[in-house]
Amino acid sequence: MSTEVRQNSPITEKKPKRKYNQRTRDRISGYLYISPFFLLFGVFGMFPLIFTAYLSFHKWNILGEREFIGFANYIGLFTNDPLFWKAVGNTFSIWALSTIPQLFLALVLAFVLNQAFLKGKSLFRLSIFMPNVTSIVAVAIVFSAIFGTQYGIINYLLSSIGIDPINWKGSYFGTHVAISLMVMWRWVGYNTIIYLAGLQSIPKDLYEAATIDGANKIQQFLFITIPMVRPIIIFTVLLSSIGGMQVFTEPLLFGIGSESQGLTMTLYLYQEAFERFSFGYASAIAWVLFLIIIVVSLINMFVTKRIKSA
C-alpha cells in the first residue's frame, strides 16, 4: 500500500533559476541608479504640476470641499482682474530693467577678470560671487536702508547735489529701479562666473593676433569676445528670462508699495493662495505664468537663432 502511494504521488521538480546576462544586469542597475531622481521628480515636480492644473478648474480654500467651476478662474483672470495685469506689467518692467543691464555688466566684468595683467584674480572672482550666496533677507534690509525715503543713502547723495529726494517705495520708477538693482546685485556675479568659464576657452592667439593688427580692447571685446561666447550668452538670456518672470523674494521684502507698483506675478500668486486662501484661482495664475514663461522662452530662442544665422 505504501508502495502504491509512493508511486502515485506527484514528483515535484525544482524549476531552474532564471539567469540574467550581464547586459540585463547593467540595464537594471542603471534604472535603479536613476530611480531616486524620478521618484523625487514625480513627488515634488510632476504631482504638483498635475494637481495645480486640476485645482485651476475648482474653487477651493484648502479646508472645505472642492467645487468644480470649469474655466471660471481663467475667465475672471483675463476679464475681471486688473490687478493681475498690473502684476504682469510690473514683472516685465522689472525684468527689462534688471536682466538686460545685468547680462551686459556680467560680460564686461568677465572680460576684465580674464585679462592677463590683472593680479589677484581668485580674490576678485570670490568677491564678485559672494552676493549670490548672501542671505536675501540681509540684502533686502541693506537695500531698504540705501533706498529709504528720509534717511536713505541715495537720497542723501541726491540732496547734497541739489536734487530732490525720490520716494523709492511710493513711485513706479523708484520701486522698479530699487528692486531691479537688488536683482542685479545678486545675479551679476553668478553670470560673470559663467561668462568667465566661456572666455577661458577662447584661444589666446586670437587676442594676440588682434593686438598685432592694432585692435584695442573695445574692438577685441566686440569682435572676438562676444561672437565666441554667443552660445553662453544665449544660455544666460534664457535662464535670466525664466528667473526674471518668477522674481518673488526681492519685491516681497522690499515692499510692493501703496499702489501695488512692486507686485509681481509670483507675489500675486502667493497672496491669492496664502493670504486669501483662494487656491483654485492661484493655480490658474500659476498656469498662466507657466504659459507666459514658455512664450518668452520661445521668443528668446527665435531671436537668438536669428542672431546666430545673421
Secondary structure, 3 states (H helix, E strand, C coil): CHHHHHHHCCCCCCCCCCCCCHHHHHHHHHHHHHHHHHHHHHHHHHHHHHHHHHHCCEECCCCCCCEECCCHHHHHHHHCCHHHHHHHHHHHHHHHHHHHHHHHHHHHHHHHHCCCCCCCHHHHHHHHHHHHHCCHHHHHHHHHHHCCCCCCHHHHHHHHCCCCCCCCCCCHHHHHHHHHHHHHHHHHHHHHHHHHHHHCCCCHHHHHHHHHCCCCHHHHHHHHHHHHCHHHHHHHHHHHHHHHHCCCHHHHHHCCCCCCCCCCHHHHHHHHHHCCCCHHHHHHHHHHHHHHHHHHHHHHHHHHHHHHHC
